[in-house]
Amino acid sequence: MGESRLSVRVDERTKRKAEKVFQKLGLNLSAGISIYLNRVALQQAIPFPLSLQKTAKQAFLLENSAKEAVQQAVDEKELKGLPVALYDSALKRPYLKYPNGKKEYSLAD
């Protein structure tokens, strides 16, 4: 399946906050958005409830849902024997983790 480039407008603060969350999950922004779009396509729905109110419970559920989606995507790749794209927050660099445990870091800085 071919890849497609996606351009999205979002305010800088939201982008930075999302990048920090994805980084803590071991992902980069592109991987996080890809996981979200895959989940939407799979479920044929937005994978979280839409609401005008933010509650601690909703935030907790949303965070857990995101973690589950990430883990599901990683597990599916590993089951297929495919490399998994991850992010090394200590080195601040993306890398591919192969089924044999080998890590291949991106050449781009």
Secondary structure by P-SEA (a helix, b strand, c coil): cbbbbbbbbbcaaaaaaaaaaaaaacccaaaaaaaaaaaaaaaccccccccccccaaaaaaaaaaaaaaaaaaaaaaaaacbbbbbbcccccbbbbbcccbbbbbbccc
